[in-house]
Amino acid sequence: QVTLAESGGGLVQPGGSLRLSCAAAGSIFNVDSMGWYRQAPGKQRELVARVTSDGGTDYAVPVKGRFTIARDNAKNTGYLQMNTLKPEDTAVYYCNAVVRLPMGILREFWGQGTQVTVSS
């Protein structure tokens, strides 16, 4: 079994910064891709950013230039640095990871979600 433990959410004023972390633990051969999604009230879950095993990144248009995704392969941990936060960034943020298990099978896992609230 694989678990994703998220941390770093909270309340921040507009223009502020937060850093989210996502640590994968369990029976892992390696982590293929890691990403962050978010879901605001009344809206569908959407991709925020993703980083592949070779470091390639992809960002949603609304966060480009403000958010940075990174990963530490040795720790099976991903990070999302969020700068210049706006009220419209308010959402529950979910970590997502595609993990290669010891038997060679690829499986997708989700974290439990962490609340990010941007408000004055």
C-alpha positions in Angstrom: 0.0 0.0 0.0 1.1 3.5 -0.8 0.1 6.7 1.1 0.6 10.4 0.2 0.9 12.7 3.1 0.3 16.4 2.4 1.2 19.4 4.5 1.6 23.1 4.2 -1.9 24.4 3.6 -3.5 27.2 5.5 -4.8 30.8 5.5 -2.8 33.5 3.8 -3.4 37.1 2.7 -3.6 38.0 -1.0 0.0 38.4 -2.4 1.3 35.9 0.2 3.1 32.6 -0.3 2.6 29.0 0.8 4.6 25.8 0.2 2.8 22.5 0.0 4.6 19.2 0.5 3.6 15.7 -0.5 5.5 12.7 0.8 4.9 9.2 -0.7 5.5 6.3 1.6 5.0 2.5 1.3 5.9 -0.2 -1.1 7.4 2.0 -3.8 9.8 1.0 -6.5 9.9 4.6 -7.8 7.6 7.6 -8.3 6.9 8.2 -12.0 5.0 11.6 -12.0 3.8 13.8 -9.2 1.2 16.5 -9.5 -1.1 18.9 -7.7 -4.8 19.3 -8.4 -7.3 21.6 -6.7 -11.0 21.8 -6.2 -12.9 24.9 -5.3 -16.4 24.8 -3.9 -18.9 24.0 -6.7 -16.2 23.4 -9.2 -14.5 20.4 -10.8 -11.1 19.2 -9.7 -8.5 20.7 -12.0 -4.8 20.2 -12.6 -2.5 22.8 -11.1 0.9 21.5 -11.9 2.7 18.3 -12.7 6.4 17.1 -12.7 7.6 14.0 -14.5 10.3 11.6 -13.4 12.9 13.4 -15.6 11.9 16.8 -14.2 9.7 18.0 -17.0 6.9 20.3 -15.7 3.5 21.4 -16.8 1.4 24.2 -15.3 -2.2 25.4 -15.6 -2.4 28.8 -17.3 -3.8 30.6 -14.2 -0.7 29.7 -12.1 2.1 30.0 -14.6 4.8 32.4 -13.3 3.4 32.2 -9.7 3.6 28.5 -8.8 6.6 26.2 -9.0 6.5 22.5 -8.7 9.6 20.4 -7.7 10.4 17.0 -6.4 13.1 15.2 -4.4 13.4 11.7 -5.8 15.5 10.5 -3.0 12.7 11.3 -0.5 9.8 10.5 -2.8 8.5 14.0 -2.0 7.0 16.7 -4.1 6.6 20.4 -3.4 4.4 23.2 -4.7 5.7 26.7 -4.0 2.8 29.1 -4.4 3.7 32.8 -4.6 1.6 35.9 -5.2 -1.5 34.1 -4.1 -4.9 35.3 -5.2 -8.4 34.8 -3.6 -9.3 32.6 -6.7 -6.5 30.2 -5.6 -8.7 29.2 -2.6 -9.4 25.5 -2.9 -8.6 22.1 -1.5 -5.3 21.0 -3.0 -4.7 17.3 -3.7 -1.4 15.6 -4.3 -1.4 13.0 -7.0 1.3 10.5 -7.8 1.8 7.7 -10.4 3.9 5.1 -8.6 5.7 2.1 -9.9 5.2 -0.7 -7.4 7.8 -3.4 -6.7 6.1 -5.8 -9.1 6.4 -3.2 -11.9 2.8 -2.2 -11.9 2.0 1.5 -12.3 -0.8 2.8 -9.9 -2.2 6.2 -9.3 -2.7 7.5 -5.7 -4.2 10.6 -4.2 -3.6 12.5 -1.0 -6.3 13.4 1.4 -6.3 17.1 0.4 -5.1 20.3 2.2 -7.1 23.5 2.4 -5.6 26.7 1.0 -7.5 29.9 1.7 -6.5 33.2 0.4 -8.3 36.0 2.1 -7.7 39.3 3.8 
